[in-house]
Amino acid sequence: MNSRSSRFKPVEIGNLDGTRAVLEAIPEEMTAFGGVPMLAAVEKEFGLVAELSKLVHDRRAQHMVKHEKYDIMLQRSCQIALGFPDGNDCDFLRMDAAIMAGFNRDPVSGKWGVSQEGLSRFESKAVDRQNVKAVREVFVNHFIRVQRKRLKKVVLDCDGSMIKTYGAQEGSIYRGGKYNHTMYFPLKIFCGDWLLATVLRSGDQSEAKTILDSLKMVVGKLRDKWPRLKVKVRLDAAFGSPALYDWLRRNRIGYEIGMASNSVLDSYAKTYKKMAEEQFRNYYGEPMFTGKDWKKRAQAEHARIGGIEDPAKRMAEEKALKSRRVRIVGEFAYKPEKWKNWERVICRVDFTDKGFDIHYVVVSVQVGIPQRIYEEEYCKRGLAEQCIGRFKQTGQRLSAQQFHANQFRLTMYGVAYMLLVHMRDNYASQSLRRSDVETMRKKLLLMPMLIRRTEKKIVFQISENHINAKEFFGTWRRISAA
C-alpha cells in the first residue's frame, strides 16, 4: 500500500482581490487527468489494446513480472493520449490516481503502474521479425471486427510522413529534398478517419517501392471479409509505378493517382494552358507576379494589403487578390513505354498572377466530367493529410535503438489515436464529432478531479463550474449506457 503524507502547514500566499489567500493540502487523491478512466472504458468496449496484447511478445522473466503486458500497453496508450509520448513520463504518471483507475487498480491504495525501466524492457522486445507482420495487421483486423454492417465500398487514402530522428537508431537515414534531415518515413493508410495500417519505413525508402505490400495486405484482409467489396485508392504522385497500375487493374481496384510533370504531359496540356492564360488575361489583365523580380512585387502587394487599417477593406482586398484565378480541367490518354495500358489522365491547369499551376491525375474511371472527378473525388485525398496531422498529435518520438521497437511505439501511437476516434465518434456530443486529438484531449481527458474513498465506494468529483463539466458528464453517461 502506498502511503502519502498530507501533513503540510498552510501557507499564506497573499491577497487576491482584497481577500486573504491560503494554500492548503488535503488528504484526498487528486488528478489533472480525469478522462483517463473514460478512455479505458472505451478500450474495454472496443478491445484494441487487448487485440494487440495477444500479438506482441513478453520476453521478461515471468517470475519477476509485476505488471501484465495488457496493463503496460493500456497505461502507455492512455499516457500518449494525454500528450505524454515519452517513456520516461511513466516515472511520475504511474502513480497518478486516474492512471491507476484506468487499468482497474484502486486509485487511493492500489499498486502503481509500470516505471520507465519496466516499460523500456517490455517495449524493446515486444516486436521482432516473427510477429511484426501480425502487429502491422492489427488495425485493419480491428476495423473489420467492429463493423456492424456489411461494407459495399471503401476509399483508401495512403501517404507517408516524416518523423525526425536525432540518434543512431536502426533505419534512421538522412533524406534530402524538402526533408533535409535524418528520419523515419512511416506509411499510413486511412479509410476516412479510421487508421488501417501504420508501417514504419527507413528514411530513404520510396513510396513507389513500399506501397504495394501494404495495399495487398489491407485490401486482401478487407476482401476476405467482403468478397464483393468495391475498393478505390487515392495517392499522390510519389506512389505511381507500372507495377502498381497493373496490380490495381488486375484486382479491380479503382484509383486516382497523381503524376509528376514531364515534357510529354506538358505537350498534351498545351491547349488547356493556352485556354487558361487567355481567359485570365481577358478577365483580369496581365498577371502581376511573373517575370523578373516577381517575388519582390508579390511581397510588396501583400505588405500593402496587410497595412490597410480597415478590417473589412483589408479582407476584401485579400479576397480579391486570391480570386484572380482561372481553372481549366481537361483530359487525354497517355501510355509511356513501360506501361501495359493506355491510361486516362486528367489535367488541371490553374493560371494565377504567378503563372501556371498544373496537376496531372491518372484515373481508372473512364466516364465522367473531368472537373467533377478532380474536385469532388481526387481533392478529397487532402483528408488523409488531415488524418496524419491528427495522428501526429499523439506523438512523434521514435527514439528506441532497434527498428522493430520503434514499429511498436508507432503502433502504440496508432492505438491512442484510434481510441480517441472511437470516443469521439461513439460517445462524445455532436459538437465534438469533427474534433482532432488536441481538442479531445483538452475537452475530455485533461479534467481536474478529486478522488476519495468511502467504506462502500470510490467517488470521483469534478467541479460543476468547470467549462467542460457538461460535456464530461454527458460522455460518461453515454459510455455507461452502452
C-alpha positions as CSV (number, residue, x, y, z in Angstrom):
1,M,0.0,0.0,0.0
2,N,1.3,3.5,-0.9
3,S,1.4,6.0,1.9
4,R,1.5,9.7,1.1
5,S,1.9,12.4,3.6
6,S,-0.7,15.2,3.7
7,R,0.8,16.9,6.8
8,F,1.7,20.3,5.3
9,K,1.2,23.5,7.1
10,P,-0.9,26.1,5.3
11,V,1.0,28.8,3.5
12,E,-0.1,32.4,3.3
13,I,0.3,33.4,-0.4
14,G,-1.0,36.9,-0.3
15,N,-4.3,38.7,-1.2
16,L,-6.4,38.1,-4.2
17,D,-8.8,41.0,-4.9
18,G,-8.6,42.1,-1.3
19,T,-9.2,38.6,0.1
20,R,-6.7,36.6,2.1
21,A,-5.3,33.7,0.1
22,V,-4.1,30.5,1.8
23,L,-2.5,27.3,0.3
24,E,-3.6,24.1,2.0
25,A,-3.1,20.4,1.4
26,I,-5.9,17.9,1.7
27,P,-5.7,14.1,2.3
28,E,-7.7,13.1,-0.8
29,E,-6.2,12.0,-4.0
30,M,-6.3,14.5,-6.9
31,T,-5.5,14.2,-10.6
32,A,-5.4,16.5,-13.6
33,F,-6.2,13.7,-15.9
34,G,-9.8,12.7,-15.0
35,G,-10.6,11.5,-18.5
36,V,-8.3,8.5,-18.4
37,P,-10.9,6.1,-16.8
38,M,-13.2,7.2,-19.6
39,L,-10.6,6.3,-22.3
40,A,-10.0,3.0,-20.5
41,A,-13.8,2.3,-20.7
42,V,-13.7,2.9,-24.4
43,E,-10.9,0.4,-24.7
44,K,-12.9,-2.2,-22.8
45,E,-15.7,-1.7,-25.2
46,F,-13.7,-1.9,-28.4
47,G,-10.7,-4.1,-27.3
48,L,-8.0,-2.7,-29.5
49,V,-5.3,-2.9,-26.8
50,A,-6.5,-6.4,-25.9
51,E,-6.1,-7.4,-29.6
52,L,-2.6,-6.0,-29.8
53,S,-1.5,-7.6,-26.5
54,K,-2.2,-11.0,-27.9
55,L,0.2,-10.4,-30.8
56,V,3.3,-8.9,-29.0
57,H,6.0,-10.8,-27.2
58,D,6.7,-10.6,-23.5
59,R,10.3,-11.5,-23.1
60,R,10.6,-10.5,-19.5
61,A,11.5,-13.1,-16.8
62,Q,7.9,-14.1,-15.9
63,H,8.7,-15.0,-12.3
64,M,9.7,-11.3,-11.8
65,V,6.8,-9.7,-13.7
66,K,4.8,-7.2,-11.6
67,H,2.7,-5.7,-14.5
68,E,0.9,-7.7,-17.1
69,K,1.5,-6.6,-20.7
70,Y,-2.1,-5.6,-21.2
71,D,-1.8,-3.2,-18.2
72,I,1.5,-1.8,-19.6
73,M,0.1,-1.2,-23.0
74,L,-3.1,0.4,-21.7
75,Q,-1.1,2.7,-19.4
76,R,1.1,3.6,-22.3
77,S,-1.7,4.3,-24.7
78,C,-3.5,6.5,-22.1
79,Q,-0.3,8.5,-21.4
80,I,0.1,9.0,-25.2
81,A,-3.5,10.2,-25.5
82,L,-2.8,12.7,-22.6
83,G,0.1,14.1,-24.6
84,F,3.0,12.3,-22.8
85,P,4.6,10.2,-25.6
86,D,8.0,9.7,-23.8
87,G,8.6,6.5,-21.9
88,N,10.2,8.4,-19.0
89,D,6.8,10.1,-18.4
90,C,5.9,6.8,-16.7
91,D,8.0,7.7,-13.7
92,F,5.6,10.3,-12.5
93,L,2.3,9.3,-14.2
94,R,2.4,5.7,-12.9
95,M,1.4,7.0,-9.5
96,D,-1.4,9.2,-10.8
97,A,-4.8,8.2,-9.3
98,A,-6.6,8.5,-12.7
99,I,-4.0,6.4,-14.5
100,M,-4.3,3.7,-11.8
101,A,-8.0,3.7,-12.0
102,G,-7.7,3.4,-15.8
103,F,-6.3,-0.1,-15.6
104,N,-8.6,-1.2,-12.8
105,R,-6.5,-0.5,-9.7
106,D,-7.6,1.2,-6.6
107,P,-6.7,4.9,-7.2
108,V,-6.1,5.5,-3.5
109,S,-4.3,2.5,-2.2
110,G,-3.6,0.4,-5.3
111,K,-0.3,-0.7,-6.8
112,W,1.4,2.0,-9.0
113,G,1.8,1.4,-12.7
114,V,4.9,0.4,-14.7
115,S,8.0,2.6,-14.4
116,Q,10.2,3.8,-17.3
117,E,12.7,1.0,-16.8
118,G,9.9,-1.6,-16.9
119,L,8.3,-0.1,-19.9
120,S,11.6,0.0,-21.8
121,R,12.4,-3.6,-21.1
122,F,9.0,-4.6,-22.4
123,E,9.0,-2.4,-25.5
124,S,12.4,-3.3,-26.6
125,K,11.5,-6.9,-27.3
126,A,7.7,-6.7,-27.9
127,V,8.1,-6.8,-31.7
128,D,10.6,-8.7,-33.8
129,R,10.8,-10.4,-37.2
130,Q,8.5,-13.2,-36.0
131,N,5.5,-11.0,-35.2
132,V,6.0,-7.7,-37.0
133,K,3.7,-8.7,-39.8
134,A,0.8,-9.6,-37.4
135,V,1.4,-6.3,-35.5
136,R,1.1,-4.3,-38.7
137,E,-2.2,-6.0,-39.4
138,V,-3.8,-5.2,-36.1
139,F,-5.6,-2.0,-37.3
140,V,-7.2,-3.5,-40.4
141,N,-8.3,-6.5,-38.4
142,H,-9.8,-4.2,-35.8
143,F,-11.6,-2.2,-38.4
144,I,-13.1,-5.4,-39.8
145,R,-14.1,-6.8,-36.4
146,V,-16.0,-3.7,-35.2
147,Q,-18.0,-3.1,-38.4
148,R,-21.7,-3.7,-37.7
149,K,-22.8,-3.6,-41.3
150,R,-21.6,-5.3,-44.5
151,L,-19.5,-2.8,-46.3
152,K,-20.0,-2.3,-50.0
153,K,-17.4,0.3,-50.8
154,V,-14.3,1.8,-49.2
155,V,-11.9,4.6,-50.2
156,L,-8.3,4.2,-49.0
157,D,-6.0,7.2,-48.7
158,C,-2.4,6.5,-48.3
159,D,0.5,8.8,-47.5
160,G,3.9,8.9,-45.9
161,S,5.0,11.3,-43.2
162,M,8.3,12.4,-41.7
163,I,9.4,11.6,-38.2
164,K,12.7,13.3,-37.4
165,T,15.4,11.3,-35.5
166,Y,18.3,12.5,-33.5
167,G,20.3,9.4,-32.7
168,A,21.8,6.3,-34.4
169,Q,18.6,4.4,-34.5
170,E,18.4,1.4,-36.8
171,G,16.8,2.5,-40.1
172,S,17.2,6.2,-39.3
173,I,18.6,7.6,-42.6
174,Y,19.2,11.0,-44.0
175,R,16.8,12.2,-46.6
176,G,17.4,15.3,-48.6
177,G,15.0,17.5,-50.7
178,K,12.2,19.0,-48.7
179,Y,13.0,16.9,-45.6
180,N,16.8,17.5,-45.2
181,H,17.1,15.5,-42.0
182,T,17.8,12.0,-40.6
183,M,14.4,10.5,-40.3
184,Y,11.9,7.6,-40.4
185,F,9.3,7.7,-43.1
186,P,6.3,5.7,-41.9
187,L,3.4,4.9,-44.3
188,K,-0.2,5.3,-43.1
189,I,-3.4,4.0,-44.7
190,F,-6.7,5.5,-43.7
191,C,-10.3,4.8,-44.5
192,G,-12.0,8.1,-43.6
193,D,-10.7,8.8,-40.1
194,W,-10.0,5.1,-39.4
195,L,-6.4,4.0,-39.3
196,L,-6.0,0.7,-41.2
197,A,-2.2,0.5,-41.2
198,T,0.9,2.3,-39.9
199,V,4.1,0.8,-41.2
200,L,7.5,2.1,-40.1
201,R,9.9,2.6,-43.0
202,S,13.5,3.6,-43.2
203,G,14.1,7.3,-44.0
204,D,15.3,6.5,-47.6
205,Q,12.5,4.2,-48.7
206,S,10.4,5.4,-51.5
207,E,6.6,5.4,-51.8
208,A,6.5,3.5,-55.1
209,K,8.6,0.6,-53.8
210,T,6.8,0.1,-50.5
211,I,3.1,0.8,-51.1
212,L,2.2,-2.5,-52.9
213,D,3.0,-4.8,-49.9
214,S,0.8,-2.7,-47.6
215,L,-2.0,-2.3,-50.0
216,K,-2.0,-6.0,-50.7
217,M,-2.3,-6.7,-47.0
218,V,-5.1,-4.2,-46.4
219,V,-7.2,-5.0,-49.5
220,G,-6.6,-8.7,-49.0
221,K,-8.0,-8.6,-45.5
222,L,-11.0,-6.5,-46.5
223,R,-11.9,-8.7,-49.4
224,D,-11.5,-11.9,-47.4
225,K,-14.3,-10.5,-45.2
226,W,-16.4,-8.9,-48.0
227,P,-15.5,-10.5,-51.3
228,R,-17.6,-8.1,-53.4
229,L,-16.2,-5.0,-51.8
230,K,-15.5,-2.1,-54.1
231,V,-12.2,-0.5,-53.3
232,K,-10.7,2.8,-54.5
233,V,-7.3,4.2,-53.6
234,R,-6.2,7.9,-53.8
235,L,-2.5,8.5,-53.9
236,D,-0.1,11.3,-54.7
237,A,2.5,11.3,-57.5
238,A,5.2,9.6,-55.4
239,F,3.3,6.3,-55.3
240,G,2.8,5.8,-59.0
241,S,4.6,2.9,-60.8
242,P,3.8,0.4,-63.6
243,A,3.7,-2.4,-61.1
244,L,1.1,-0.5,-59.0
245,Y,-1.2,0.2,-62.0
246,D,-1.0,-3.4,-63.2
247,W,-1.9,-4.7,-59.8
248,L,-4.8,-2.3,-59.3
249,R,-6.2,-3.2,-62.7
250,R,-5.9,-6.9,-62.1
251,N,-7.7,-6.7,-58.8
252,R,-10.5,-4.4,-60.0
253,I,-9.5,-1.6,-57.7
254,G,-10.4,2.0,-58.6
255,Y,-7.6,4.6,-58.4
256,E,-6.9,8.3,-58.6
257,I,-3.1,8.8,-58.6
258,G,-1.2,12.0,-59.1
259,M,1.6,12.2,-61.7
260,A,4.8,14.1,-61.8
261,S,5.1,16.5,-64.7
262,N,7.2,15.7,-67.7
263,S,7.7,17.1,-71.2
264,V,5.3,14.7,-72.8
265,L,2.5,15.5,-70.4
266,D,3.2,19.2,-70.7
267,S,2.9,18.9,-74.5
268,Y,-0.5,17.3,-74.2
269,A,-1.6,20.1,-71.8
270,K,-0.6,22.9,-74.2
271,T,-4.2,23.5,-75.4
272,Y,-5.5,23.7,-71.8
273,K,-2.7,26.0,-70.8
274,K,-3.4,28.4,-73.7
275,M,-7.1,28.5,-72.8
276,A,-6.4,29.2,-69.1
277,E,-3.9,32.0,-69.9
278,E,-6.2,33.7,-72.5
279,Q,-9.2,33.6,-70.1
280,F,-7.1,35.1,-67.3
281,R,-5.9,37.9,-69.4
282,N,-9.4,38.6,-70.6
283,Y,-10.9,38.6,-67.1
284,Y,-8.1,40.2,-65.0
285,G,-5.5,41.6,-67.4
286,E,-1.7,41.0,-67.1
287,P,-0.5,38.7,-64.3
288,M,1.1,40.7,-61.6
289,F,3.8,38.3,-60.2
290,T,5.6,36.9,-63.2
291,G,8.9,37.7,-64.8
292,K,11.9,39.3,-63.2
293,D,11.7,40.4,-59.5
294,W,8.2,38.8,-59.2
295,K,8.9,37.9,-55.5
296,K,9.6,41.5,-54.5
297,R,6.4,42.7,-56.2
298,A,4.3,39.9,-54.5
299,Q,5.8,40.8,-51.1
300,A,5.1,44.5,-51.8
301,E,1.4,43.8,-52.6
302,H,0.9,41.6,-49.6
303,A,2.5,44.3,-47.4
304,R,0.2,46.9,-48.9
305,I,-2.9,44.8,-48.1
306,G,-1.6,43.9,-44.6
307,G,-1.1,47.6,-43.9
308,I,-4.8,48.5,-44.5
309,E,-6.3,49.6,-41.2
310,D,-10.0,48.9,-42.0
311,P,-10.5,45.1,-41.4
312,A,-13.4,44.9,-43.9
313,K,-11.4,46.6,-46.6
314,R,-8.3,44.5,-45.8
315,M,-10.2,41.2,-46.1
316,A,-11.9,42.4,-49.3
317,E,-8.6,43.2,-50.9
318,E,-7.2,39.9,-49.8
319,K,-10.2,38.0,-51.2
320,A,-10.0,39.9,-54.5
321,L,-6.3,39.0,-54.8
322,K,-6.9,35.3,-54.2
323,S,-9.8,35.2,-56.6
324,R,-7.6,36.2,-59.6
325,R,-7.5,32.6,-60.9
326,V,-8.8,30.7,-63.9
327,R,-9.1,26.9,-63.9
328,I,-9.3,24.7,-66.9
329,V,-9.7,20.9,-66.4
330,G,-9.2,18.6,-69.4
331,E,-8.2,15.1,-70.2
332,F,-6.1,12.9,-72.5
333,A,-4.9,9.4,-73.0
334,Y,-1.3,8.6,-72.0
335,K,0.9,5.5,-72.3
336,P,4.6,5.5,-71.7
337,E,6.7,2.6,-73.0
338,K,6.8,0.8,-69.6
339,W,3.0,0.9,-69.2
340,K,0.9,-2.0,-70.5
341,N,-2.2,0.0,-71.0
342,W,-3.3,3.5,-72.0
343,E,-4.5,5.5,-69.0
344,R,-6.9,8.3,-68.7
345,V,-5.2,11.4,-67.4
346,I,-7.0,14.4,-66.0
347,C,-5.1,17.6,-66.4
348,R,-5.9,20.5,-64.1
349,V,-4.5,23.9,-65.2
350,D,-4.7,26.9,-62.9
351,F,-3.5,30.3,-64.1
352,T,-2.9,32.9,-61.4
353,D,-0.9,36.1,-61.0
354,K,2.1,33.8,-60.5
355,G,1.6,31.9,-63.8
356,F,0.7,28.3,-64.3
357,D,0.0,25.6,-61.7
358,I,-0.6,22.3,-63.4
359,H,-1.6,18.9,-61.8
360,Y,-2.0,15.6,-63.5
361,V,-4.0,12.7,-62.2
362,V,-4.3,9.1,-63.6
363,V,-7.9,7.9,-63.0
364,S,-9.4,4.4,-63.5
365,V,-12.9,5.6,-64.2
366,Q,-13.5,6.0,-68.0
367,V,-16.6,8.2,-67.9
368,G,-17.5,11.4,-66.1
369,I,-16.7,15.1,-66.2
370,P,-13.0,15.7,-65.6
371,Q,-13.5,18.7,-63.4
372,R,-16.0,16.9,-61.2
373,I,-13.7,13.9,-60.8
374,Y,-10.8,16.1,-59.9
375,E,-12.5,18.5,-57.5
376,E,-15.1,16.2,-55.9
377,E,-13.1,12.9,-55.8
378,Y,-9.4,13.3,-56.0
379,C,-9.1,16.5,-54.0
380,K,-10.6,14.7,-51.0
381,R,-7.2,13.0,-50.8
382,G,-6.3,16.0,-48.7
383,L,-8.3,14.4,-45.9
384,A,-5.5,11.9,-45.5
385,E,-3.1,14.7,-44.7
386,Q,-5.6,16.0,-42.1
387,C,-5.7,12.5,-40.5
388,I,-1.9,12.3,-40.5
389,G,-1.9,15.7,-38.8
390,R,-4.2,14.4,-36.1
391,F,-2.2,11.2,-35.8
392,K,1.0,13.2,-35.2
393,Q,-0.7,15.0,-32.3
394,T,-0.4,11.7,-30.4
395,G,3.4,11.7,-30.6
396,Q,6.4,11.6,-32.9
397,R,9.1,10.2,-30.6
398,L,10.8,7.1,-32.1
399,S,14.0,7.0,-30.1
400,A,14.5,3.3,-29.5
401,Q,17.7,1.8,-30.9
402,Q,16.0,-1.1,-32.6
403,F,13.8,-0.7,-35.7
404,H,11.1,-3.1,-34.5
405,A,10.9,-1.4,-31.1
406,N,10.1,1.8,-32.9
407,Q,7.5,0.0,-35.0
408,F,5.9,-1.0,-31.7
409,R,6.0,2.6,-30.5
410,L,4.4,3.8,-33.8
411,T,1.7,1.2,-33.3
412,M,1.0,2.4,-29.8
413,Y,0.6,6.0,-31.2
414,G,-2.0,4.5,-33.6
415,V,-3.8,2.7,-30.7
416,A,-4.1,6.0,-28.8
417,Y,-5.3,7.7,-32.0
418,M,-8.0,5.1,-32.6
419,L,-9.2,5.1,-29.0
420,L,-9.8,8.8,-29.3
421,V,-11.6,8.3,-32.6
422,H,-13.8,5.7,-31.0
423,M,-14.6,8.0,-28.1
424,R,-15.3,10.9,-30.4
425,D,-17.5,9.1,-32.9
426,N,-19.5,6.9,-30.4
427,Y,-19.8,8.8,-27.2
428,A,-18.9,12.5,-27.5
429,S,-21.5,15.1,-28.3
430,Q,-22.3,16.2,-31.8
431,S,-20.2,19.3,-31.3
432,L,-17.0,17.2,-31.0
433,R,-17.6,14.9,-33.9
434,R,-15.0,16.7,-36.1
435,S,-12.5,17.3,-33.3
436,D,-8.8,16.5,-33.6
437,V,-6.7,14.8,-30.9
438,E,-5.8,18.1,-29.2
439,T,-9.4,19.2,-28.8
440,M,-10.5,15.8,-27.4
441,R,-7.5,15.9,-25.0
442,K,-8.5,19.4,-23.7
443,K,-12.2,18.8,-23.6
444,L,-12.4,15.3,-22.1
445,L,-9.0,14.0,-20.8
446,L,-7.4,16.9,-19.0
447,M,-10.1,17.2,-16.4
448,P,-9.1,18.1,-12.8
449,M,-10.6,15.6,-10.4
450,L,-10.8,14.8,-6.7
451,I,-10.9,11.1,-5.7
452,R,-11.9,9.9,-2.3
453,R,-12.6,6.5,-0.9
454,T,-15.6,5.7,1.4
455,E,-16.4,2.4,3.0
456,K,-18.6,1.3,0.2
457,K,-17.4,3.2,-2.9
458,I,-14.8,5.3,-4.7
459,V,-16.1,8.8,-5.5
460,F,-14.7,10.8,-8.4
461,Q,-15.5,14.5,-8.1
462,I,-15.1,17.4,-10.6
463,S,-16.2,21.0,-10.3
464,E,-19.6,21.7,-11.7
465,N,-18.3,25.1,-12.7
466,H,-15.6,23.6,-15.0
467,I,-16.1,24.8,-18.5
468,N,-16.2,21.2,-19.9
469,A,-18.2,19.6,-17.0
470,K,-21.4,19.2,-19.0
471,E,-19.5,17.5,-21.9
472,F,-17.6,15.3,-19.5
473,F,-20.7,14.1,-17.7
474,G,-22.6,13.6,-21.0
475,T,-19.8,11.5,-22.5
476,W,-19.6,9.3,-19.3
477,R,-23.4,8.8,-19.4
478,R,-23.3,7.6,-23.0
479,I,-20.4,5.2,-22.2
480,S,-22.1,3.8,-19.1
481,A,-25.3,3.3,-21.1
482,A,-23.6,1.4,-23.9
